[in-house]
Amino acid sequence: MWRCSQAVQTTSQRSLRRNTSSSVAQFARTHQQHYYVRLYSPSVCSITRAFSRSSLLNQPSILSGSGSRYGDVKTNNLLNPSNPLLITCHAFSTRGGKRPRVPQMRDLHSVEEVIITAYEYLDDMSRRDISAVWARVALLMTKRQPKQRGKSSHNKGKLSFDDMEHMMHKIFNDTVNGIEDCGARELTETTLGMAKIVTMLRQQGKRRGEDSSRVILRRMLVSKDMKPNEKLFQFFAGASMDILDRFDARYLSNLAYAYALIDYVPEFDDGSDLFDHIAMNAVDIHRKFNAQDISNMTWAYATLDIPHAVLFEALGDQVVVFKHSKDFNPQAISNTAWAYAKVGIDHQVLFEKLANHIVKTDNLNQFYPQALSNIVWAYATARVHPPKLFKKIAEAAIQRKTEFSNSQHVANLLWAYAAMGIVDKQLFLSFMPTAAKLIDSYNNQGLANIAWAYAVADVDAPTLFNAHFINKCVEKGSGFEIEHYRQLHQWHLWQTKEKPNSRLPVDFQERCYDIFISEEPTVSKFQDDVVSQLSHIGLETKEEVLVGSGYRIDALVEVNGKSVGVEADGPSHFIGRGCPSGSTILKRRQVSSIDEIELVSVPYWEWDKLGMDRRKKQEYLRHLLGLKSDR
């Protein structure tokens, strides 16, 4: 495994600097557009592309000649391949001299307007101006754009497809060629802007009649299989490595956030990857991270499933020392808690601090339903139980239940309360209509989680669990994972054995049952010790007994002619101490009601108190089972 060290970092950075020109040449040779590369020196290169000679020599100003905001573009043959000319753009171009004032990108209100303005002022724009172009395009793509009509450029104020393509390629080329001149801010803004564009293009997919800018951006930034242009983003990562030690907390977190958005981790020849280096630099300056930086950084690593323990520990400690928790807005709180739970990093003090902040908040009106759902999901996944937090969020969710329009948010919310063993009847009753209304939009996990949650809560929901719900389960049958089948088996037991309600089709039932009982039992030393002491007090003990419901009982004994199950309940059966988890609650109830076997629990902390004293352990078991003392 690659080890982080200053020596490796220094060697890697020097190697990247030595190979800058070859990296640019490699990118240009392999990019989906056809470029020609000429190296002028070890540190300077030129990337060229064939365009029309007449287009170069006779380009009219697109901001002149008309009383409109920009004049008509009359270059209909900009990309005519029959008359090629190589346009050279130097990677390390200097833009000296007094520059005219470049319009602010934030003042422009359409993608087309940004492209035209950037193209007109391209020679006068700084690297910061260029990076702002991509940031602005990404932002404007979330807004509705004026609809273009075909490729004709005769409509005043509208560009033809070819004109738009030429302009965007020119801006794109200038961006790539000048990337080595960028500082941390410009590199991050460019990478993040393009990453956001990729994310939107992938989410929205190809649309009939979409505007030309989206078509061109898709060709530039997204491959045919909807993956990001990895060569481009690898190139940006290499450029970032040269100056990564100059990135402050904001730019480091935004760089990580950008690559997480597109689900891509650039790797280097020495076996390291970009996120190794980001983490190393972030740990060094973790005291400079603010709430938003921490939220973005931890979200990025969790999204990519990179549980960098040292990084998460350092950033968690930084959260704890914050004097003002109000610096965390609702989204930052939600993302941070979700990230730590997702990667399985145990930082109890961080969870406690965030929970206390939420509880002290006057109201949770600023928390969107997704944030409320993610927070309780995070605490349930991390198995941290602040009662006041769950009570406050339940009250807020009930009050705003009509705002929950996403099935995943509803399923995660109810699953979290059930998993924690918090049977809030009012919460489950209140969400029944909402959960039923969204039945068509649940994925496999959502269907299983919602069913299991109501089974744990034991709240009858006939309007939710009806023939339509069963049909949905059958339709999605092949997509369920092992855990989902187990949850549905427990739900089916609840529906048919505990309640006279609808049942799953027989073949589906059998599949759920077979999977439920297929898990091989694991016997702990704790369980072995309990069974041994049961034998020493004269009880015939059967281990890992499979009962009719499909559950397994740790030890089954006969007490006064009655079967009693003895469960050696370790830490996984509880949330903290004394609070049984939802799974434990459900098992105890179903074995008792369906199999008619009384279950008694031996909590691990009570057994631990007895130490190595066998007599005390045997006396404890006699008392638990109602047997006479041996004394």
C-alpha positions, 0 to 999 in steps of 0.5 A: 500500500502506498504510504504517505510521507513528505519524501514521497510527496516531494519526489512525486511533485518533482516528477510531475514538474519534469513531465509537464510538457509530456503530460500536456502532449499526451492529453492533446494526442489522446483527447477526443478532438483532433489536436496537433502538438508541437513542443517548443521547449521542455516547459512550453508546448503548443496545442493546435487545431485545424480551422477555416483560414477564412474564419481566422482572417475575416472574423467580424466582431460579434459585439459590433455592427448592430444595435443589439447586445451582440451583432449577428455572427456571419461565419457560417463556415467556421469549421470548414475542413477543406481550407485548414489553418493551424491556429497556435495557442501557447500553453504559457501565453503571457497576457501583458500590457494594459487590458480592456475591462472584461465583463463580469461573468456574474452579470451575464444571464445565459450560457450563450451570452457567457460563451459569446462574451468570453470568445470576444474578450478571450485574448484579454481575459486572465486565468481567473476570468477564464475559470469564471466562465466555467463556473458561470456556465455550470450555474446557468445550466441549472436555469432554463435557457432560451430555446434555440431553433435549429442551426440557422444563424439568421435569427437575430441574437442566435448562434448557429450550431457551428458558430457555437461549437467554434467559440466553445472549442476556442475557449476550451482550448485556451483553458487547457493550454493555459492550465499550467499558468493557473493558481490554486483558485483558478485550477479549482474553479475550472475543475469544479465548474466542469465537474458540475457541468458533467454532473448535470449532463449525466443526470439530465441525459440526452434530451430531444431539441436541447440547446447546442451548448449542451450538445457541445459540452457533452461531446467535450466533457462526457464520454459515450458511456456517460463517464467524465472525460477522464483524460481531461480531469487526469490532466487537471489533477496533474496540474494541481499536484504541482502547486498543491502545497499552495492550496488553502483549506477552501480550495483543497475541499473544493478540489476533492468535492469536484472529483467526488461529483464525477466519481473519479479518483485520478491515479499517479505512476507512483501508486498514489492518487489525488486523494492521498495527496489532498488528505496529506495536505489537509491534515497539515492545515486542518486548523484552518478549515471552516464548517463549509470546508469540513462539510465539502471535504468529508462529503467528498471522501465519503461519496467516494468511499475513502475512509481516510481515518487520519483526515476524518479524525483531524477534521472531527477534532476541528469541529469539536474545538469550534467555539461557535457551532452556528457556523454550521448551516443545516446542509453542512451539519447534515453532510458532515454527520452523513459522511462520518456515518457512511465511512464508519469513522467513530467520532463520538464527541463530534456527533455529540457536539452536532446533536447538541447544536441541533437540539439548542436550535429554536426550530428546524424550519431551515432544515430541508426534509433531506437534511432531517432524514440524513441526520437521523440516518447518520446517527442510526448508522453510527449507533449514537443515540441522543434522545433529545435529538431524535425527539426534536427531529420527529416533532419537526418531521411530523409538523412538516410531513407534507414537505417530504416528497422524496421516497428515499428521504421517507424510507431513511427517516423511518428506518432510522427510528426503527433501527434505533429501537425508537418506536414513535407511534405518532411518527409512523402513523403521521407518515403513513399517507405520505409513505403510501403516496410515494409507493411507486418511487421506492427503489428496492432498498426503500421498499424493504426498509419501509416494510421493516421499519413498520414491522419493528414499530408494530404500527398497522398500515393497511393503506400502505401495505396492500396489493399494490405494495406486494406487486411492487415487491414482486416486480422488483424481486430480482433486484433485492439484495440479501439483507432486503430479503431478510427484512421482507421475511420479517415483514411477512411474519408481521403481516401474516402471523402477527396480523391477518393482513396481505401476504407475499406470493408463496414462491416469494415467501419461500425465497425470503425464508430460505435466505433468512435462514441461510446465514451461518451462525457465529458463536462468540466466546461470550455465548460459549461461556453462557452455554457452559454455565447453563450446563453447570447448573444442570440444564440440558442446553441446545445451541443455535436452535432454528425455530419455526419463524426462521430465527435462531436462538443462542441457547434453548433450555427446559425450565419447569416444563417450559421452553425458554430461549437464552440470548447472549446479547453482545454490543450489536444488540443494543444502542449504547447500554440498556436500549435494545436495537430495532432488530433485537426488539423485533426478534424478541417480539416475533419469537415470543408471539409466533414460536411461543418461546419466552426469550430472556437476555443476558446483556454483555455488560452485566456478564462482564461485571461477574468477571471470572467468578463461575459461582456468580455467573451460575447464580446470575443464570438461576436468578434470570431463569427463576430457579432456586439458588444453590446456596 
